[in-house]
Amino acid sequence: MRVVLQRVKHAKVEIDGKTVGQVGHGLLLLVGIKTGDTEEDLQYVADKLSGLRIFEDDGGKMNRSVRDVEGAILSVSQFTLYGDATKGRRPSFIEAARPEIAEPYYEAFNDKLRANGLHVETGVFGADMAVSLVNDGPVTLIIESKNH
């Protein structure tokens, strides 16, 4: 499992001009599920993200988590995170989990974030989405499950 996270001042996802998910201060997550990912991978990444100290404390140090700052999460499925462009000119997505596997894992991942006390908004799995954000910092990190 691979997640690109961005600390945001606000973010939203639209489908056909209609907002389907939006958050203020918090995190935008682009979530990729890989063939072979397990519930253990989902739990590891959900726990890592829930406690990751990337928000500033009163002293200006990154010492607070999204939970600590009462931020929200906008989670967007992103199979292209497993695109491999090392050969040729068209990326291969062979490592990305098939939709029938990835969608329930993506939903389970979001449920694990919610179980960790976070407010989670989402896009729509498999839809053509327009994502907009104002990156805060900017702070952008890549988190991967232990097994990958």
Backbone torsions as a table, in degrees:
resi	resn	phi	psi	omega
1	MET	NA	139.4	-179.3
2	ARG	-133.7	132.7	177.6
3	VAL	-130.0	127.3	169.0
4	VAL	-97.0	122.5	-179.7
5	LEU	-115.7	143.9	175.1
6	GLN	-129.2	130.2	173.1
7	ARG	-74.7	128.5	-173.2
8	VAL	-127.7	152.9	169.7
9	LYS	-81.7	-36.1	170.7
10	HIS	-165.1	155.8	179.6
11	ALA	-153.1	152.7	175.9
12	LYS	-150.6	158.8	175.9
13	VAL	-126.9	133.8	-178.9
14	GLU	-122.4	148.2	172.1
15	ILE	-127.8	122.6	-177.7
16	ASP	51.7	41.0	176.5
17	GLY	80.5	-1.7	-179.0
18	LYS	-106.5	128.8	179.0
19	THR	-71.0	125.2	179.2
20	VAL	-110.4	-15.5	177.1
21	GLY	-161.0	139.7	177.2
22	GLN	-157.3	151.5	177.9
23	VAL	-139.6	158.0	169.5
24	GLY	-90.2	-134.7	-179.8
25	HIS	-53.9	126.4	179.5
26	GLY	161.9	-137.7	-176.1
27	LEU	-129.0	140.1	166.4
28	LEU	-101.8	126.7	178.7
29	LEU	-114.1	127.1	168.6
30	LEU	-102.3	118.0	-166.6
31	VAL	-113.2	120.4	176.7
32	GLY	-114.3	131.1	177.6
33	ILE	-106.0	130.2	-177.3
34	LYS	-102.8	148.2	172.9
35	THR	-53.9	129.9	179.5
36	GLY	96.2	-6.6	176.5
37	ASP	-62.3	151.6	-178.0
38	THR	-126.0	172.0	174.4
39	GLU	-58.0	-34.2	178.3
40	GLU	-61.4	-41.3	177.3
41	ASP	-62.2	-44.6	-180.0
42	LEU	-60.4	-46.3	-177.9
43	GLN	-64.8	-43.0	179.7
44	TYR	-57.6	-49.9	-177.1
45	VAL	-68.8	-40.4	178.0
46	ALA	-60.6	-43.8	179.3
47	ASP	-67.2	-41.5	179.0
48	LYS	-60.4	-47.8	-178.5
49	LEU	-66.3	-37.6	-176.9
50	SER	-64.8	-32.7	-176.7
51	GLY	-108.0	1.6	-176.3
52	LEU	-65.1	122.9	-174.8
53	ARG	-90.8	89.2	-178.5
54	ILE	-125.5	9.8	175.3
55	PHE	-108.6	144.8	-175.0
56	GLU	-74.1	143.3	172.6
57	ASP	-90.0	-172.6	-177.9
58	ASP	-64.1	-21.9	178.5
59	GLY	-90.0	1.8	178.4
60	GLY	84.9	8.6	178.6
61	LYS	-95.4	145.7	174.0
62	MET	-71.0	99.5	-172.7
63	ASN	-142.7	6.9	-177.3
64	ARG	-127.7	145.1	179.9
65	SER	-91.4	171.9	176.5
66	VAL	-61.0	-33.9	175.7
67	ARG	-65.6	-44.6	-178.3
68	ASP	-59.3	-36.8	-176.9
69	VAL	-93.3	5.2	-178.5
70	GLU	55.6	40.4	177.4
71	GLY	-84.9	171.6	-179.6
72	ALA	-118.4	167.9	-179.5
73	ILE	-122.9	134.3	168.8
74	LEU	-110.0	113.2	-175.9
75	SER	-106.2	124.7	-176.7
76	VAL	-126.2	124.7	178.0
77	SER	-66.5	141.5	-172.7
78	GLN	-151.2	80.4	-177.6
79	PHE	-63.3	-23.0	-178.0
80	THR	-68.3	-8.3	174.4
81	LEU	-63.2	-19.9	177.0
82	TYR	-104.6	24.8	174.4
83	GLY	-75.3	135.7	178.9
84	ASP	-115.4	113.2	-177.4
85	ALA	-110.7	24.8	-178.2
86	THR	-72.3	-26.6	179.7
87	LYS	-118.2	139.2	176.0
88	GLY	67.7	-160.3	-176.4
89	ARG	-117.2	-2.3	178.4
90	ARG	-118.2	126.1	-179.0
91	PRO	-66.2	148.1	173.6
92	SER	-99.4	138.4	-179.8
93	PHE	-115.0	28.5	-174.9
94	ILE	-62.6	-28.2	-179.5
95	GLU	-78.9	-19.8	179.8
96	ALA	-70.2	137.5	178.1
97	ALA	-64.7	145.9	176.3
98	ARG	-62.0	149.7	-176.8
99	PRO	-54.0	-37.9	-177.7
100	GLU	-67.2	-19.7	174.9
101	ILE	-97.1	-44.7	-175.0
102	ALA	-64.3	-40.6	-175.9
103	GLU	-61.9	-50.8	178.4
104	PRO	-64.2	-31.4	176.7
105	TYR	-68.3	-42.1	176.8
106	TYR	-59.8	-45.4	178.7
107	GLU	-64.4	-41.4	178.9
108	ALA	-64.3	-38.4	177.5
109	PHE	-61.1	-46.4	178.7
110	ASN	-62.2	-38.6	176.9
111	ASP	-63.4	-37.1	178.2
112	LYS	-66.8	-38.3	175.2
113	LEU	-62.5	-43.6	178.6
114	ARG	-63.3	-39.9	178.5
115	ALA	-64.2	-22.8	176.0
116	ASN	-85.7	10.4	174.5
117	GLY	88.1	17.9	-177.4
118	LEU	-103.7	146.1	172.2
119	HIS	-84.0	123.4	-175.8
120	VAL	-123.7	123.8	169.9
121	GLU	-104.9	157.8	-178.3
122	THR	-138.3	165.5	165.6
123	GLY	-86.3	-157.2	177.5
124	VAL	-119.0	121.4	-176.4
125	PHE	-54.6	129.4	175.2
126	GLY	79.9	-4.5	-177.9
127	ALA	-82.3	159.9	172.5
128	ASP	-83.3	106.9	-171.6
129	MET	-114.4	150.3	171.2
130	ALA	-110.6	118.0	-177.4
131	VAL	-109.2	130.1	176.0
132	SER	-129.0	150.5	-176.6
133	LEU	-158.5	160.2	166.3
134	VAL	-117.4	109.4	-177.9
135	ASN	-71.1	135.4	-177.9
136	ASP	-102.4	106.8	177.3
137	GLY	135.1	-70.8	-3.8
138	PRO	-75.5	146.5	174.4
139	VAL	-125.9	118.0	178.6
140	THR	-137.0	127.8	-179.9
141	LEU	-133.3	158.6	173.0
142	ILE	-115.4	126.0	178.5
143	ILE	-115.8	132.0	177.3
144	GLU	-125.6	151.3	177.7
145	SER	-67.3	158.4	-175.6
146	LYS	-55.0	-37.8	-171.9
147	ASN	-82.4	3.9	-175.7
148	HIS	-126.7	NA	NA
